[in-house]
Amino acid sequence: MSGVWVFKNGVVRLIENPGANPSSGLNLRRKVLVHSPTNKVITSYADLERKLVSLGWERYYNDPDLLQFHKSSTVHLISLPKDFNKFKSVHMYDIVVKNRNVFKVRDA
């Protein structure tokens, strides 16, 4: 069960898809990953992989359900869902933290 728990008027309820229900009272916006030097939105894993490889990240092929990247000079590992439609803000922030000043997350 996934979603957002909302407390309203003394009642707690689970909203399973909060972005699809404008009456839920939640202001959730879709996030996008932006390559800071070019100010371009990353729209596919192919775009992201090109940027990461140029920064010294290497692709791992160990897990068929994940896209994984490792940078040999660090202990960092970036793990992403295979389907770009499942690429969420938590994955974006992981990339931002591990590549400071190269990527940023903003509202779509």
For each residue, the residues with C-beta under 8 A, 3 or more apart:
1: 14 16
2: 16
3: 14 15 16 17 18
4: 14 15 18 26 28
5: 12 13 14 15
6: 12 13 14 15 18 24 25 26
7: 10 11 12
8: 11 13 25
9:
10: 7
11: 7 8
12: 5 6 7
13: 5 6 8
14: 1 3 4 5 6
15: 3 4 5 6 18 21 24 26
16: 1 2 3
17: 3 20 21
18: 3 4 6 15 21 24 26 28
19: 28 30
20: 17
21: 15 17 18 24
22:
23:
24: 6 15 18 21
25: 6 8
26: 4 6 15 18
27:
28: 4 18 19
29: 107 108
30: 19 107 108
31: 88 89 92 105 106 107 108
32: 41 42 92 105 106 107 108
33: 41 42 48 87 92 95 96 103 104 105
34: 39 40 41 42 103 104 105 106
35: 38 39 40 41 42 51 102 103
36: 39 101 102 103 104
37: 102
38: 35
39: 34 35 36
40: 34 35 47
41: 32 33 34 35
42: 32 33 34 35 47 48 51 103
43: 47
44: 47 48 84
45: 48 49 67 80 84 87
46: 49 50
47: 40 42 43 44 50 51
48: 33 42 44 45 51 52 95
49: 45 46 52 53 59 67 69
50: 46 47 53 54
51: 35 42 47 48 54 55 102 103
52: 48 49 55 57 69 78 95 99
53: 49 50 56 57 58 59
54: 50 51
55: 51 52 71 99 102
56: 53 71 72 73
57: 52 53 69 70 71 78
58: 53 69 70 71 72
59: 49 53 67 68 69
60: 63 68 69 70 77
61: 68
62: 68
63: 60 66 68 79
64: 82
65: 81 82
66: 63 79 80 81 82
67: 45 49 59 79 80 81 82
68: 59 60 61 62 63 77 78 79 80
69: 49 52 57 58 59 60 77 78
70: 57 58 60 76 77 78
71: 55 56 57 58 74 76 98
72: 56 58
73: 56
74: 71 98
75:
76: 70 71 98
77: 60 68 69 70
78: 52 57 68 69 70 94 95 98
79: 63 66 67 68
80: 45 66 67 68 87 91
81: 65 66 67 86 87 91
82: 64 65 66 67 86
83: 86 87
84: 44 45 87
85:
86: 81 82 83
87: 33 45 80 81 83 84 91 92
88: 31 91 92
89: 31 92 93 105
90: 93 94
91: 80 81 87 88 94 95
92: 31 32 33 87 88 89 95 96 103 105
93: 89 90 96 97 105
94: 78 90 91 97 98
95: 33 48 52 78 91 92 98 99 103
96: 33 92 93 99 100 103 104 105
97: 93 94 100
98: 71 74 76 78 94 95
99: 52 55 95 96 102 103
100: 96 97
101: 36
102: 35 36 37 51 55 99
103: 33 34 35 36 42 51 92 95 96 99
104: 33 34 36 96
105: 31 32 33 34 89 92 93 96
106: 31 32 34
107: 29 30 31 32
108: 29 30 31 32
